[in-house]
Amino acid sequence: MALLLAAQTVTPPAEPLGEDIVVMARRRAARRLRIVTKADRRTGDIRCVFKRRSGDAALDAGMCAGLLACAPVARTNGQVTACMTPVWKRLIDGEAAPAG
């Protein structure tokens, strides 16, 4: 009888870790990413140049778009970091972009 009761006592299933796994994978991929902006000498257009891609095409495209949006207003490393932080949070951590 005790064996029967022990068999019926089932531990509840663990919560799905899918979201945590995705965030961890994106963070790891983002660490690999090396991207800079370059200005075309003739046209002045700014473009992204990947020194090393993350392996996630959507992440690369989002980071490039964010960097291009920051390029006109951010000149120093601190300014780029401040400008890219909301982009990072949205792409990597899945947080909503701030309003405004």
Distance bins in CASP14 RR format, pairs under 12 A and 6 or more apart:
PFRMAT RR
TARGET T0000
AUTHOR 0000-0000-0000
RMODE 2
METHOD distances of the structure
MODEL  1
1 7 0 0 0 0 0 1 0 0 0 0 0
1 8 0 0 0 0 0 1 0 0 0 0 0
2 8 0 0 0 0 0 1 0 0 0 0 0
2 9 0 0 0 0 0 1 0 0 0 0 0
3 9 0 0 0 0 0 1 0 0 0 0 0
14 20 0 0 0 0 0 1 0 0 0 0 0
16 22 0 0 0 0 0 1 0 0 0 0 0
17 23 0 0 0 0 0 1 0 0 0 0 0
17 24 0 0 0 0 1 0 0 0 0 0 0
17 25 0 0 0 0 0 1 0 0 0 0 0
18 24 0 0 0 0 1 0 0 0 0 0 0
18 25 0 0 0 0 1 0 0 0 0 0 0
19 25 0 0 0 0 0 1 0 0 0 0 0
19 26 0 0 0 0 0 1 0 0 0 0 0
19 93 0 0 0 0 0 1 0 0 0 0 0
19 94 0 0 0 0 1 0 0 0 0 0 0
20 26 0 0 0 0 0 1 0 0 0 0 0
20 27 0 0 0 0 0 1 0 0 0 0 0
20 93 0 0 0 0 0 1 0 0 0 0 0
20 94 0 0 0 0 0 1 0 0 0 0 0
21 27 0 0 0 0 0 1 0 0 0 0 0
21 28 0 0 0 0 0 1 0 0 0 0 0
22 28 0 0 0 0 0 1 0 0 0 0 0
22 29 0 0 0 0 0 1 0 0 0 0 0
22 56 0 0 0 0 0 1 0 0 0 0 0
22 58 0 0 0 0 0 1 0 0 0 0 0
22 59 0 0 0 0 0 1 0 0 0 0 0
22 91 0 0 0 0 0 1 0 0 0 0 0
22 92 0 0 0 0 1 0 0 0 0 0 0
22 93 0 0 0 0 0 1 0 0 0 0 0
22 94 0 0 0 0 1 0 0 0 0 0 0
23 29 0 0 0 0 0 1 0 0 0 0 0
23 30 0 0 0 0 0 1 0 0 0 0 0
23 59 0 0 0 0 0 1 0 0 0 0 0
23 88 0 0 0 0 0 1 0 0 0 0 0
23 89 0 0 0 0 0 1 0 0 0 0 0
23 91 0 0 0 0 0 1 0 0 0 0 0
23 92 1 0 0 1 0 0 0 0 0 0 0
23 93 1 0 0 1 0 0 0 0 0 0 0
23 94 1 0 0 1 0 0 0 0 0 0 0
23 95 0 0 0 0 0 1 0 0 0 0 0
24 30 0 0 0 0 0 1 0 0 0 0 0
24 31 0 0 0 0 0 1 0 0 0 0 0
24 92 0 0 0 0 1 0 0 0 0 0 0
24 93 0 0 0 0 0 1 0 0 0 0 0
25 31 0 0 0 0 0 1 0 0 0 0 0
25 32 0 0 0 0 0 1 0 0 0 0 0
25 54 0 0 0 0 0 1 0 0 0 0 0
25 55 0 0 0 0 0 1 0 0 0 0 0
25 56 0 0 0 0 1 0 0 0 0 0 0
25 59 0 0 0 0 1 0 0 0 0 0 0
25 92 0 0 0 0 1 0 0 0 0 0 0
26 32 0 0 0 0 0 1 0 0 0 0 0
26 33 0 0 0 0 0 1 0 0 0 0 0
26 54 0 0 0 0 1 0 0 0 0 0 0
26 55 0 0 0 0 0 1 0 0 0 0 0
26 56 1 0 0 1 0 0 0 0 0 0 0
26 58 0 0 0 0 1 0 0 0 0 0 0
26 59 1 0 0 1 0 0 0 0 0 0 0
26 60 0 0 0 0 0 1 0 0 0 0 0
26 62 0 0 0 0 0 1 0 0 0 0 0
26 63 0 0 0 0 0 1 0 0 0 0 0
26 88 0 0 0 0 1 0 0 0 0 0 0
26 89 0 0 0 0 0 1 0 0 0 0 0
26 90 0 0 0 0 0 1 0 0 0 0 0
26 91 1 0 0 1 0 0 0 0 0 0 0
26 92 1 0 1 0 0 0 0 0 0 0 0
26 93 0 0 0 0 1 0 0 0 0 0 0
26 94 0 0 0 0 1 0 0 0 0 0 0
27 33 0 0 0 0 0 1 0 0 0 0 0
27 54 0 0 0 0 0 1 0 0 0 0 0
27 56 0 0 0 0 0 1 0 0 0 0 0
27 59 0 0 0 0 0 1 0 0 0 0 0
27 88 0 0 0 0 1 0 0 0 0 0 0
27 89 0 0 0 0 0 1 0 0 0 0 0
27 91 0 0 0 0 0 1 0 0 0 0 0
27 92 1 0 1 0 0 0 0 0 0 0 0
27 93 0 0 0 0 1 0 0 0 0 0 0
27 94 0 0 0 0 0 1 0 0 0 0 0
28 54 0 0 0 0 1 0 0 0 0 0 0
28 55 0 0 0 0 0 1 0 0 0 0 0
28 56 0 0 0 0 1 0 0 0 0 0 0
28 59 0 0 0 0 0 1 0 0 0 0 0
28 92 0 0 0 0 0 1 0 0 0 0 0
29 52 0 0 0 0 0 1 0 0 0 0 0
29 53 0 0 0 0 1 0 0 0 0 0 0
29 54 1 1 0 0 0 0 0 0 0 0 0
29 55 1 0 1 0 0 0 0 0 0 0 0
29 56 1 0 1 0 0 0 0 0 0 0 0
29 57 0 0 0 0 0 1 0 0 0 0 0
29 58 0 0 0 0 0 1 0 0 0 0 0
29 59 1 0 1 0 0 0 0 0 0 0 0
29 60 0 0 0 0 1 0 0 0 0 0 0
29 63 0 0 0 0 0 1 0 0 0 0 0
29 91 0 0 0 0 0 1 0 0 0 0 0
29 92 0 0 0 0 1 0 0 0 0 0 0
30 52 0 0 0 0 0 1 0 0 0 0 0
30 53 0 0 0 0 0 1 0 0 0 0 0
30 54 1 0 1 0 0 0 0 0 0 0 0
30 55 0 0 0 0 1 0 0 0 0 0 0
30 56 0 0 0 0 1 0 0 0 0 0 0
30 58 0 0 0 0 0 1 0 0 0 0 0
30 59 1 0 0 1 0 0 0 0 0 0 0
30 60 0 0 0 0 1 0 0 0 0 0 0
30 62 0 0 0 0 0 1 0 0 0 0 0
30 63 1 0 0 1 0 0 0 0 0 0 0
30 84 0 0 0 0 0 1 0 0 0 0 0
30 87 0 0 0 0 0 1 0 0 0 0 0
30 88 1 0 0 1 0 0 0 0 0 0 0
30 89 0 0 0 0 0 1 0 0 0 0 0
30 91 1 0 0 1 0 0 0 0 0 0 0
30 92 1 0 1 0 0 0 0 0 0 0 0
30 93 0 0 0 0 0 1 0 0 0 0 0
31 52 0 0 0 0 0 1 0 0 0 0 0
31 54 0 0 0 0 1 0 0 0 0 0 0
31 55 0 0 0 0 0 1 0 0 0 0 0
31 56 0 0 0 0 0 1 0 0 0 0 0
31 59 0 0 0 0 0 1 0 0 0 0 0
31 63 0 0 0 0 0 1 0 0 0 0 0
31 88 0 0 0 0 0 1 0 0 0 0 0
31 92 0 0 0 0 0 1 0 0 0 0 0
32 50 0 0 0 0 0 1 0 0 0 0 0
32 51 0 0 0 0 0 1 0 0 0 0 0
32 52 1 0 1 0 0 0 0 0 0 0 0
32 53 1 0 0 1 0 0 0 0 0 0 0
32 54 1 0 1 0 0 0 0 0 0 0 0
32 55 1 0 0 1 0 0 0 0 0 0 0
32 56 0 0 0 0 1 0 0 0 0 0 0
32 59 0 0 0 0 1 0 0 0 0 0 0
32 60 0 0 0 0 0 1 0 0 0 0 0
32 63 0 0 0 0 0 1 0 0 0 0 0
33 48 0 0 0 0 0 1 0 0 0 0 0
33 50 1 0 0 1 0 0 0 0 0 0 0
33 51 0 0 0 0 1 0 0 0 0 0 0
33 52 1 0 0 1 0 0 0 0 0 0 0
33 53 1 0 0 1 0 0 0 0 0 0 0
33 54 1 0 1 0 0 0 0 0 0 0 0
33 55 0 0 0 0 1 0 0 0 0 0 0
33 56 0 0 0 0 1 0 0 0 0 0 0
33 57 0 0 0 0 0 1 0 0 0 0 0
33 59 1 0 0 1 0 0 0 0 0 0 0
33 60 1 0 0 1 0 0 0 0 0 0 0
33 61 0 0 0 0 0 1 0 0 0 0 0
33 62 0 0 0 0 0 1 0 0 0 0 0
33 63 1 0 0 1 0 0 0 0 0 0 0
33 64 0 0 0 0 1 0 0 0 0 0 0
33 67 0 0 0 0 0 1 0 0 0 0 0
33 84 0 0 0 0 0 1 0 0 0 0 0
33 88 0 0 0 0 0 1 0 0 0 0 0
33 91 0 0 0 0 0 1 0 0 0 0 0
33 92 0 0 0 0 0 1 0 0 0 0 0
34 48 0 0 0 0 0 1 0 0 0 0 0
34 49 0 0 0 0 1 0 0 0 0 0 0
34 50 1 0 0 1 0 0 0 0 0 0 0
34 51 1 1 0 0 0 0 0 0 0 0 0
34 52 1 0 1 0 0 0 0 0 0 0 0
34 53 0 0 0 0 1 0 0 0 0 0 0
34 54 0 0 0 0 1 0 0 0 0 0 0
34 55 0 0 0 0 0 1 0 0 0 0 0
34 60 0 0 0 0 0 1 0 0 0 0 0
34 63 0 0 0 0 0 1 0 0 0 0 0
34 64 0 0 0 0 0 1 0 0 0 0 0
34 67 0 0 0 0 0 1 0 0 0 0 0
35 47 0 0 0 0 0 1 0 0 0 0 0
35 48 1 0 1 0 0 0 0 0 0 0 0
35 49 1 0 0 1 0 0 0 0 0 0 0
35 50 1 0 1 0 0 0 0 0 0 0 0
35 51 1 0 0 1 0 0 0 0 0 0 0
35 52 0 0 0 0 1 0 0 0 0 0 0
35 53 0 0 0 0 1 0 0 0 0 0 0
35 54 0 0 0 0 1 0 0 0 0 0 0
35 59 0 0 0 0 0 1 0 0 0 0 0
35 60 1 0 0 1 0 0 0 0 0 0 0
35 61 0 0 0 0 0 1 0 0 0 0 0
35 62 0 0 0 0 0 1 0 0 0 0 0
35 63 1 0 0 1 0 0 0 0 0 0 0
35 64 1 0 0 1 0 0 0 0 0 0 0
35 65 0 0 0 0 0 1 0 0 0 0 0
35 66 0 0 0 0 1 0 0 0 0 0 0
35 67 1 0 0 1 0 0 0 0 0 0 0
35 68 0 0 0 0 0 1 0 0 0 0 0
35 70 0 0 0 0 0 1 0 0 0 0 0
35 71 0 0 0 0 0 1 0 0 0 0 0
35 80 0 0 0 0 0 1 0 0 0 0 0
35 84 0 0 0 0 0 1 0 0 0 0 0
35 87 0 0 0 0 0 1 0 0 0 0 0
36 46 0 0 0 0 0 1 0 0 0 0 0
36 47 0 0 0 0 1 0 0 0 0 0 0
36 48 1 0 0 1 0 0 0 0 0 0 0
36 49 1 0 1 0 0 0 0 0 0 0 0
36 50 0 0 0 0 1 0 0 0 0 0 0
36 51 1 0 0 1 0 0 0 0 0 0 0
36 52 0 0 0 0 0 1 0 0 0 0 0
36 63 0 0 0 0 0 1 0 0 0 0 0
36 64 0 0 0 0 0 1 0 0 0 0 0
36 67 0 0 0 0 1 0 0 0 0 0 0
36 68 0 0 0 0 0 1 0 0 0 0 0
36 71 0 0 0 0 0 1 0 0 0 0 0
36 80 0 0 0 0 0 1 0 0 0 0 0
37 44 0 0 0 0 0 1 0 0 0 0 0
37 45 0 0 0 0 0 1 0 0 0 0 0
37 46 1 0 1 0 0 0 0 0 0 0 0
37 47 1 0 0 1 0 0 0 0 0 0 0
37 48 1 0 0 1 0 0 0 0 0 0 0
37 49 1 0 0 1 0 0 0 0 0 0 0
37 50 0 0 0 0 0 1 0 0 0 0 0
37 51 0 0 0 0 0 1 0 0 0 0 0
37 63 0 0 0 0 0 1 0 0 0 0 0
37 64 0 0 0 0 1 0 0 0 0 0 0
37 65 0 0 0 0 0 1 0 0 0 0 0
37 66 0 0 0 0 0 1 0 0 0 0 0
37 67 1 0 1 0 0 0 0 0 0 0 0
37 68 1 0 0 1 0 0 0 0 0 0 0
37 69 0 0 0 0 0 1 0 0 0 0 0
37 70 0 0 0 0 1 0 0 0 0 0 0
37 71 1 0 1 0 0 0 0 0 0 0 0
37 72 0 0 0 0 0 1 0 0 0 0 0
37 74 0 0 0 0 1 0 0 0 0 0 0
37 75 0 0 0 0 0 1 0 0 0 0 0
37 80 0 0 0 0 1 0 0 0 0 0 0
37 84 0 0 0 0 0 1 0 0 0 0 0
38 44 0 0 0 0 1 0 0 0 0 0 0
38 45 0 0 0 0 1 0 0 0 0 0 0
38 46 1 0 0 1 0 0 0 0 0 0 0
38 47 1 0 1 0 0 0 0 0 0 0 0
38 48 0 0 0 0 1 0 0 0 0 0 0
38 49 1 0 1 0 0 0 0 0 0 0 0
38 50 0 0 0 0 0 1 0 0 0 0 0
38 51 0 0 0 0 0 1 0 0 0 0 0
38 64 0 0 0 0 0 1 0 0 0 0 0
38 67 0 0 0 0 0 1 0 0 0 0 0
38 68 0 0 0 0 0 1 0 0 0 0 0
38 71 0 0 0 0 0 1 0 0 0 0 0
39 45 1 0 0 1 0 0 0 0 0 0 0
39 46 1 0 1 0 0 0 0 0 0 0 0
39 47 0 0 0 0 1 0 0 0 0 0 0
39 48 0 0 0 0 0 1 0 0 0 0 0
39 49 0 0 0 0 0 1 0 0 0 0 0
39 68 0 0 0 0 0 1 0 0 0 0 0
39 71 0 0 0 0 1 0 0 0 0 0 0
39 72 0 0 0 0 0 1 0 0 0 0 0
40 46 1 0 0 1 0 0 0 0 0 0 0
40 47 1 0 0 1 0 0 0 0 0 0 0
40 49 0 0 0 0 0 1 0 0 0 0 0
41 47 0 0 0 0 0 1 0 0 0 0 0
44 71 0 0 0 0 0 1 0 0 0 0 0
44 72 0 0 0 0 0 1 0 0 0 0 0
45 68 0 0 0 0 1 0 0 0 0 0 0
45 71 0 0 0 0 0 1 0 0 0 0 0
45 72 0 0 0 0 0 1 0 0 0 0 0
46 64 0 0 0 0 0 1 0 0 0 0 0
46 65 0 0 0 0 0 1 0 0 0 0 0
46 66 0 0 0 0 0 1 0 0 0 0 0
46 67 0 0 0 0 1 0 0 0 0 0 0
46 68 1 0 0 1 0 0 0 0 0 0 0
46 69 0 0 0 0 0 1 0 0 0 0 0
46 70 0 0 0 0 0 1 0 0 0 0 0
46 71 1 0 1 0 0 0 0 0 0 0 0
46 72 1 0 0 1 0 0 0 0 0 0 0
46 74 0 0 0 0 0 1 0 0 0 0 0
47 64 0 0 0 0 1 0 0 0 0 0 0
47 65 0 0 0 0 0 1 0 0 0 0 0
47 67 0 0 0 0 0 1 0 0 0 0 0
47 68 1 0 0 1 0 0 0 0 0 0 0
47 71 0 0 0 0 1 0 0 0 0 0 0
48 60 0 0 0 0 1 0 0 0 0 0 0
48 61 0 0 0 0 1 0 0 0 0 0 0
48 62 0 0 0 0 1 0 0 0 0 0 0
48 63 0 0 0 0 1 0 0 0 0 0 0
48 64 1 1 0 0 0 0 0 0 0 0 0
48 65 0 0 0 0 1 0 0 0 0 0 0
48 66 0 0 0 0 1 0 0 0 0 0 0
48 67 1 0 0 1 0 0 0 0 0 0 0
48 68 1 0 0 1 0 0 0 0 0 0 0
48 69 0 0 0 0 0 1 0 0 0 0 0
48 70 0 0 0 0 0 1 0 0 0 0 0
48 71 0 0 0 0 1 0 0 0 0 0 0
49 60 0 0 0 0 0 1 0 0 0 0 0
49 64 0 0 0 0 1 0 0 0 0 0 0
49 67 0 0 0 0 0 1 0 0 0 0 0
49 68 0 0 0 0 0 1 0 0 0 0 0
50 57 0 0 0 0 0 1 0 0 0 0 0
50 59 0 0 0 0 0 1 0 0 0 0 0
50 60 1 0 0 1 0 0 0 0 0 0 0
50 61 0 0 0 0 0 1 0 0 0 0 0
50 63 0 0 0 0 1 0 0 0 0 0 0
50 64 1 0 0 1 0 0 0 0 0 0 0
50 67 0 0 0 0 0 1 0 0 0 0 0
51 60 0 0 0 0 0 1 0 0 0 0 0
52 60 0 0 0 0 0 1 0 0 0 0 0
53 59 0 0 0 0 1 0 0 0 0 0 0
53 60 1 0 1 0 0 0 0 0 0 0 0
53 61 0 0 0 0 0 1 0 0 0 0 0
53 63 0 0 0 0 1 0 0 0 0 0 0
53 64 0 0 0 0 0 1 0 0 0 0 0
54 60 1 0 1 0 0 0 0 0 0 0 0
54 61 0 0 0 0 0 1 0 0 0 0 0
54 62 0 0 0 0 0 1 0 0 0 0 0
54 63 1 0 0 1 0 0 0 0 0 0 0
54 64 0 0 0 0 0 1 0 0 0 0 0
54 91 0 0 0 0 0 1 0 0 0 0 0
54 92 0 0 0 0 0 1 0 0 0 0 0
55 61 0 0 0 0 0 1 0 0 0 0 0
55 63 0 0 0 0 0 1 0 0 0 0 0
56 62 0 0 0 0 1 0 0 0 0 0 0
56 63 0 0 0 0 1 0 0 0 0 0 0
56 91 0 0 0 0 1 0 0 0 0 0 0
56 92 0 0 0 0 0 1 0 0 0 0 0
57 63 0 0 0 0 0 1 0 0 0 0 0
57 64 0 0 0 0 0 1 0 0 0 0 0
58 64 0 0 0 0 0 1 0 0 0 0 0
58 65 0 0 0 0 0 1 0 0 0 0 0
58 90 0 0 0 0 0 1 0 0 0 0 0
58 91 0 0 0 0 1 0 0 0 0 0 0
58 92 0 0 0 0 0 1 0 0 0 0 0
59 65 0 0 0 0 0 1 0 0 0 0 0
59 66 0 0 0 0 0 1 0 0 0 0 0
59 87 0 0 0 0 0 1 0 0 0 0 0
59 88 0 0 0 0 0 1 0 0 0 0 0
59 90 0 0 0 0 0 1 0 0 0 0 0
59 91 1 0 0 1 0 0 0 0 0 0 0
59 92 1 0 0 1 0 0 0 0 0 0 0
59 94 0 0 0 0 0 1 0 0 0 0 0
60 66 0 0 0 0 0 1 0 0 0 0 0
60 67 0 0 0 0 0 1 0 0 0 0 0
60 91 0 0 0 0 1 0 0 0 0 0 0
61 67 0 0 0 0 0 1 0 0 0 0 0
61 68 0 0 0 0 0 1 0 0 0 0 0
61 87 0 0 0 0 0 1 0 0 0 0 0
61 91 0 0 0 0 1 0 0 0 0 0 0
62 68 0 0 0 0 1 0 0 0 0 0 0
62 69 0 0 0 0 1 0 0 0 0 0 0
62 70 0 0 0 0 0 1 0 0 0 0 0
62 84 0 0 0 0 0 1 0 0 0 0 0
62 87 1 0 0 1 0 0 0 0 0 0 0
62 88 0 0 0 0 0 1 0 0 0 0 0
62 90 0 0 0 0 1 0 0 0 0 0 0
62 91 1 0 1 0 0 0 0 0 0 0 0
62 92 0 0 0 0 0 1 0 0 0 0 0
62 97 0 0 0 0 0 1 0 0 0 0 0
63 69 0 0 0 0 0 1 0 0 0 0 0
63 70 0 0 0 0 0 1 0 0 0 0 0
63 80 0 0 0 0 0 1 0 0 0 0 0
63 84 1 0 0 1 0 0 0 0 0 0 0
63 87 1 0 0 1 0 0 0 0 0 0 0
63 88 0 0 0 0 1 0 0 0 0 0 0
63 90 0 0 0 0 0 1 0 0 0 0 0
63 91 1 0 0 1 0 0 0 0 0 0 0
63 92 0 0 0 0 1 0 0 0 0 0 0
64 70 0 0 0 0 0 1 0 0 0 0 0
64 71 0 0 0 0 0 1 0 0 0 0 0
64 84 0 0 0 0 0 1 0 0 0 0 0
64 87 0 0 0 0 0 1 0 0 0 0 0
64 91 0 0 0 0 0 1 0 0 0 0 0
65 71 0 0 0 0 0 1 0 0 0 0 0
65 84 0 0 0 0 0 1 0 0 0 0 0
65 87 1 0 0 1 0 0 0 0 0 0 0
65 90 0 0 0 0 0 1 0 0 0 0 0
65 91 0 0 0 0 1 0 0 0 0 0 0
66 72 0 0 0 0 0 1 0 0 0 0 0
66 73 0 0 0 0 0 1 0 0 0 0 0
66 74 0 0 0 0 0 1 0 0 0 0 0
66 80 0 0 0 0 0 1 0 0 0 0 0
66 83 0 0 0 0 1 0 0 0 0 0 0
66 84 1 0 0 1 0 0 0 0 0 0 0
66 85 0 0 0 0 0 1 0 0 0 0 0
66 86 0 0 0 0 1 0 0 0 0 0 0
66 87 1 0 1 0 0 0 0 0 0 0 0
66 88 0 0 0 0 1 0 0 0 0 0 0
66 90 0 0 0 0 1 0 0 0 0 0 0
66 91 0 0 0 0 1 0 0 0 0 0 0
66 97 0 0 0 0 0 1 0 0 0 0 0
67 73 0 0 0 0 0 1 0 0 0 0 0
67 74 0 0 0 0 1 0 0 0 0 0 0
67 80 1 0 0 1 0 0 0 0 0 0 0
67 81 0 0 0 0 0 1 0 0 0 0 0
67 83 0 0 0 0 1 0 0 0 0 0 0
67 84 1 0 0 1 0 0 0 0 0 0 0
67 87 1 0 0 1 0 0 0 0 0 0 0
67 88 0 0 0 0 0 1 0 0 0 0 0
67 91 0 0 0 0 0 1 0 0 0 0 0
68 74 0 0 0 0 0 1 0 0 0 0 0
68 80 0 0 0 0 0 1 0 0 0 0 0
68 83 0 0 0 0 0 1 0 0 0 0 0
68 84 0 0 0 0 0 1 0 0 0 0 0
68 87 0 0 0 0 0 1 0 0 0 0 0
69 80 0 0 0 0 0 1 0 0 0 0 0
69 83 1 0 0 1 0 0 0 0 0 0 0
69 84 0 0 0 0 1 0 0 0 0 0 0
69 86 0 0 0 0 0 1 0 0 0 0 0
69 87 1 0 0 1 0 0 0 0 0 0 0
69 90 0 0 0 0 0 1 0 0 0 0 0
69 97 0 0 0 0 0 1 0 0 0 0 0
70 76 0 0 0 0 0 1 0 0 0 0 0
70 77 0 0 0 0 0 1 0 0 0 0 0
70 78 0 0 0 0 0 1 0 0 0 0 0
70 79 1 0 0 1 0 0 0 0 0 0 0
70 80 1 0 1 0 0 0 0 0 0 0 0
70 81 0 0 0 0 1 0 0 0 0 0 0
70 82 0 0 0 0 1 0 0 0 0 0 0
70 83 1 1 0 0 0 0 0 0 0 0 0
70 84 1 0 1 0 0 0 0 0 0 0 0
70 85 0 0 0 0 0 1 0 0 0 0 0
70 86 0 0 0 0 1 0 0 0 0 0 0
70 87 1 0 0 1 0 0 0 0 0 0 0
70 88 0 0 0 0 0 1 0 0 0 0 0
71 79 0 0 0 0 0 1 0 0 0 0 0
71 80 0 0 0 0 1 0 0 0 0 0 0
71 83 0 0 0 0 1 0 0 0 0 0 0
71 84 0 0 0 0 0 1 0 0 0 0 0
72 79 0 0 0 0 0 1 0 0 0 0 0
72 80 0 0 0 0 0 1 0 0 0 0 0
72 83 0 0 0 0 1 0 0 0 0 0 0
73 79 1 0 0 1 0 0 0 0 0 0 0
73 80 0 0 0 0 1 0 0 0 0 0 0
73 82 0 0 0 0 1 0 0 0 0 0 0
73 83 1 0 0 1 0 0 0 0 0 0 0
73 84 0 0 0 0 0 1 0 0 0 0 0
74 80 1 0 1 0 0 0 0 0 0 0 0
74 81 0 0 0 0 1 0 0 0 0 0 0
74 82 1 0 0 1 0 0 0 0 0 0 0
74 83 1 0 1 0 0 0 0 0 0 0 0
74 84 1 0 0 1 0 0 0 0 0 0 0
74 85 0 0 0 0 0 1 0 0 0 0 0
74 87 0 0 0 0 0 1 0 0 0 0 0
75 81 0 0 0 0 0 1 0 0 0 0 0
75 82 0 0 0 0 0 1 0 0 0 0 0
75 83 0 0 0 0 0 1 0 0 0 0 0
76 82 0 0 0 0 1 0 0 0 0 0 0
76 83 0 0 0 0 0 1 0 0 0 0 0
77 83 0 0 0 0 0 1 0 0 0 0 0
77 84 0 0 0 0 0 1 0 0 0 0 0
78 84 0 0 0 0 1 0 0 0 0 0 0
78 85 0 0 0 0 0 1 0 0 0 0 0
79 85 0 0 0 0 0 1 0 0 0 0 0
80 87 0 0 0 0 0 1 0 0 0 0 0
80 88 0 0 0 0 0 1 0 0 0 0 0
81 87 0 0 0 0 0 1 0 0 0 0 0
81 88 0 0 0 0 1 0 0 0 0 0 0
82 88 0 0 0 0 0 1 0 0 0 0 0
83 98 0 0 0 0 0 1 0 0 0 0 0
84 90 0 0 0 0 0 1 0 0 0 0 0
84 91 0 0 0 0 1 0 0 0 0 0 0
84 92 0 0 0 0 0 1 0 0 0 0 0
85 91 0 0 0 0 0 1 0 0 0 0 0
85 92 0 0 0 0 0 1 0 0 0 0 0
85 93 0 0 0 0 0 1 0 0 0 0 0
85 95 0 0 0 0 0 1 0 0 0 0 0
85 97 0 0 0 0 0 1 0 0 0 0 0
85 98 0 0 0 0 1 0 0 0 0 0 0
86 92 0 0 0 0 0 1 0 0 0 0 0
86 93 0 0 0 0 0 1 0 0 0 0 0
86 94 0 0 0 0 0 1 0 0 0 0 0
86 95 0 0 0 0 1 0 0 0 0 0 0
86 96 0 0 0 0 1 0 0 0 0 0 0
86 97 1 0 1 0 0 0 0 0 0 0 0
86 98 1 0 1 0 0 0 0 0 0 0 0
86 99 0 0 0 0 0 1 0 0 0 0 0
86 100 0 0 0 0 0 1 0 0 0 0 0
87 93 0 0 0 0 0 1 0 0 0 0 0
87 94 0 0 0 0 0 1 0 0 0 0 0
87 95 0 0 0 0 0 1 0 0 0 0 0
87 97 0 0 0 0 1 0 0 0 0 0 0
87 98 0 0 0 0 0 1 0 0 0 0 0
88 94 0 0 0 0 1 0 0 0 0 0 0
88 95 0 0 0 0 1 0 0 0 0 0 0
88 97 0 0 0 0 0 1 0 0 0 0 0
89 95 1 0 1 0 0 0 0 0 0 0 0
89 96 0 0 0 0 1 0 0 0 0 0 0
89 97 1 0 0 1 0 0 0 0 0 0 0
89 98 0 0 0 0 1 0 0 0 0 0 0
90 96 1 0 0 1 0 0 0 0 0 0 0
90 97 1 0 1 0 0 0 0 0 0 0 0
90 98 0 0 0 0 1 0 0 0 0 0 0
91 97 0 0 0 0 1 0 0 0 0 0 0
END
